[in-house]
Amino acid sequence: MKTKICTNCGGEPRPLSEFYRAKKGKYGRKAICKVCDNIAYQKYAKTDSGKLNNYNANKKWRLANTDKCKAHNKKWVDNNWKEHREKNKERINAYGNKWAKNNQEKKALSSKNNKIKAKETLNNCYIKGLLTSNSNLKASDISIELVGLKRIHIKITRELRK
């Protein structure tokens, strides 16, 4: 196994796995070990120029590649939304409660609009609500086929009223 000595801390020869990759370095590795490299980067990142360079580089790339960023973010959300929601449940609920408290008029209007929209589009929740309101059925007991039949029934009665 090939080994290398860190030019920063010296010491005993270490295996190449303890050095970051670098195309131009000896054996394709950096001259300093991972530990020294991490310490050096942390010192640099704390300086104003380190913070600014990192922020500006990321910002420039994001502005130049907005489509890639949107696609990446959408992919992440599609794959991780359940875990994110579960992990941050309390914070998300607290934010929602705070918003609802501060925006009662918007919430009422939104709720009203959603009910109107559900009634017009005849979505599954609306139809299940109709079927459960006058019976002992639970929404989970109602099959999709029954929802479809009720949707057709409502459409026909609406056409007859016109």
N, C-alpha and C positions, 0 to 999 in steps of 0.2 A: 504494500500500500504506500502510495506517495505521501510525503509529509512536507510541511512548509513551516517556516518560523515567521511569526508576526513581526513586522518592522517597527511596530509601535511599542508593544509590551515585551518583545523578545521572548525569553523563556524557552521552554522545551519545544521541539518540533511537534506540530499538531497535524491531524489528518486533514485532507483537503475539504472534507465536509464542514469544517469549522471556519471556512472562508467563503465569502460570497463570490458568485461567479463574475468574471470580468474578461471579456474577449481578449483584451490586450495584455492581461497579466500572465505571469509565469504559471503554467499548468491551467490557464484559463480561469484563474482566481485572483482576487484582490490581494494587495500586499499586506493589509492588516486584517486581523481576525474579526469575526462577527461581533464579538463583545466590544472590541475597541471601536469598530465602525458604528455600532449602535450608540455608544457614548458620544462619539464625535458628532453624529447626526443630531442627537438630543440637544447638545450644546448649540449647534448651528440653528436648529429649529426654534430655540428660545430667543434668538436674536431677532431684531426687527427685520433685517434683510431676509432672514430665513422664512419668517412668517409671510412677508410680503411676496417673496418669490414663489412660494408654494401656492398661495392664494391666487396670484395673478396667472400662474401657469395653468392651474385648474380652471379658472374663469375663462381664459382665452380658449382653452380646448372645448369647454362646454358651449361657448358661444359659436365656435366654428363647427361643432358637431351636435347641434340641437336634436336632430333626428335620432342619432345614436343614443343620446342621453334619454330621450323620451322612450325609445324602444327598450333600453336597459331598465329604466325605472318601471315600465309597464310589466316587463318580464319578472322583475323582483317582486312587485306587488302581487302578480298572479301566483307566484310560487310561495310567498311568505305572508300573505295578509292574515291568514288564520293564526299563525304563530305570533305575529306582531300584535294582533288584536288581543290575544289571550295574555301575552306578556305585559301589555300596557293597558289592560282593561280598566283599572281604577283611574288612571290618568285620563283616558279617553272619556270615560263616563263623567268624571268631574268636569272636564271641559264642556261636554254636551249639556250637563245640568246648568253650568254657569251661563252658557250661551242661551239656553232656553229661558233662564231667569231674566237675562238682560234683553231678550228679544221676544217678548210674549206676543206682540202683535204679528211679527213675522211668522212665528210658530203657528199661531191660530190661522193665519192666511194660508200658510203652506199646508196645514192639515186639511183645511177646507178645499183647497185646490186639488190635493191628492185624492180626496173622496170623490170630487166631481170627475176627475180623470179616471179613477177606477170604475166609476159608474158608466162613463162613456165607452171605455175600452173593454169593459167586462172582464177584468183580469180574474185569475183563479181565486185570490183572497176575497174579492168582493162577492163572487158567486158562492163560495163556501160560507161566507157570512150570511148570505140570504138563506141558504139551506139550513144552517144551524140555528138561526134566530127563532124559528117557530117549531123547533123539534128538540128532542133529547140527544141528537147526534153531536159528535165532536168533529171538528174540522179534519182530524186525522182519519176518521171513519169514512169520509167521503172520497170515492174513487174519481180518477181523472175522467172516466167515461161519463159519470153522472154530472160532473162539472160541464163537460162538453154538451150534454143533452140540455142542461138548464140554460147554457149560453144560447143554444139554438132556439129554445122556447122563448127566451127574453127577446131575441132578435125578431122572431115572428110576431110577438105581441106588439113590439114597437112599430113594426111595419104596418100592422093592422090599425093602429091608432092614427097613423098619418092620413 
